[in-house]
Amino acid sequence: MQYFFSTRNNVYWGAIIPVLFVTWLTWRLFTTHIESILAYVLILLVGLAFLTGQWYSGRESLHKQRKKELNKMKTHDIQ
């Protein structure tokens, strides 16, 4: 899902899942499902690192797709 949202035209679509993840994890901390602050921080950092990696990959894919489409348009204009 994160990769899909990251490939949309608006960059902010890619922030939906990280915001939901942080909200869910914080809720679990306050409802004592996560007992240690250290565990909370580690899970948060690993989760956000993974989601950021997916976001970056999706944005890179979108840029490549746009560049490829632009090159196709330029090729058709030349001939």
C-alpha positions as CSV (number, residue, x, y, z in Angstrom):
1,M,0.0,0.0,0.0
2,Q,2.8,2.4,0.9
3,Y,4.4,1.9,-2.5
4,F,1.1,2.4,-4.3
5,F,0.3,5.7,-2.4
6,S,3.8,6.9,-3.0
7,T,3.4,6.6,-6.8
8,R,0.5,9.0,-6.9
9,N,0.9,12.5,-8.3
10,N,0.5,14.2,-4.9
11,V,3.5,13.5,-2.7
12,Y,1.3,13.7,0.5
13,W,-0.6,10.5,-0.3
14,G,2.6,8.7,0.8
15,A,2.2,10.2,4.3
16,I,-1.1,8.4,5.0
17,I,0.3,5.0,6.2
18,P,3.2,6.5,8.2
19,V,0.8,8.8,10.1
20,L,-1.6,5.8,10.7
21,F,1.4,3.7,11.9
22,V,2.6,6.3,14.3
23,T,-0.9,6.9,15.6
24,W,-1.6,3.2,16.1
25,L,1.8,2.6,17.8
26,T,1.3,5.5,20.1
27,W,-2.2,4.3,21.0
28,R,-0.7,0.8,21.8
29,L,1.9,2.5,24.0
30,F,-0.8,4.5,26.0
31,T,-3.0,1.5,26.4
32,T,-0.1,-0.5,27.9
33,H,0.1,-3.0,25.0
34,I,3.8,-1.9,24.7
35,E,5.3,-1.7,28.1
36,S,8.7,-0.3,27.3
37,I,9.5,3.1,25.8
38,L,12.7,1.6,24.3
39,A,10.5,-1.0,22.5
40,Y,8.2,1.7,21.3
41,V,11.1,3.8,19.9
42,L,12.8,0.8,18.2
43,I,9.5,-0.4,16.6
44,L,8.8,3.2,15.5
45,L,12.3,3.7,14.0
46,V,12.3,0.3,12.1
47,G,8.7,0.8,10.9
48,L,9.3,4.4,9.7
49,A,12.6,3.3,8.1
50,F,10.8,0.7,6.1
51,L,7.9,3.0,5.1
52,T,10.3,5.7,4.1
53,G,12.2,3.3,1.9
54,Q,9.0,2.3,0.2
55,W,8.0,5.9,-0.2
56,Y,11.4,6.8,-1.8
57,S,11.2,3.8,-4.1
58,G,7.7,4.8,-5.2
59,R,8.6,8.4,-5.9
60,E,11.7,7.2,-7.8
61,S,9.5,4.9,-9.9
62,L,7.0,7.8,-10.6
63,H,9.9,10.0,-11.8
64,K,11.2,7.3,-14.1
65,Q,7.7,6.7,-15.5
66,R,7.3,10.5,-16.2
67,K,10.7,10.7,-17.8
68,K,9.9,7.7,-20.0
69,E,6.6,9.2,-21.1
70,L,8.2,12.6,-21.8
71,N,10.9,10.9,-24.0
72,K,8.1,9.1,-25.9
73,M,6.3,12.4,-26.5
74,K,9.6,14.0,-27.7
75,T,10.2,11.1,-30.0
76,H,6.8,11.5,-31.6
77,D,7.2,15.2,-32.0
78,I,10.5,14.8,-33.9
79,Q,9.2,12.4,-36.5
